[in-house]
Amino acid sequence: MAALIRRAMDLGVVSEWQYRTLMVELSALGYRTSEPTSIRRETPRHLAQAVTRLEEQLHLSPTETAHLAGLGREEFHEIYLCASSPSGRKDVPDSSVR
């Protein structure tokens, strides 16, 4: 909510005074630390397939793919493969196999 209010001020939709008032109200309600409802995290539907296809086309190991993304292998797997696979899980092949 705070980010939306800030963006509204940056775009000139609300004045600086309105921005400050809204931020004070958010603080008073405790919404700056914890918003009133949680938003379900989006999960990409086809990302795992795209990553797997790129690995196969470029003959990359999972470790190399993660390195190109600037992540560790486990972190890459968690972000790009687990969340987007239908079951929520995908086996991480051993990089020594390739």
Buried (B, 14 or more C-beta within 10 A) or exposed (E): EEEEBBEBBEEEEBEEEEBEEBBEEBEEEEBBEEEEEEEEEEEEEEBBEEBBEEBEEEEBBBBBBBBEEEBEBEEBBEBBBBBBBEEEEBEBEEBEEE
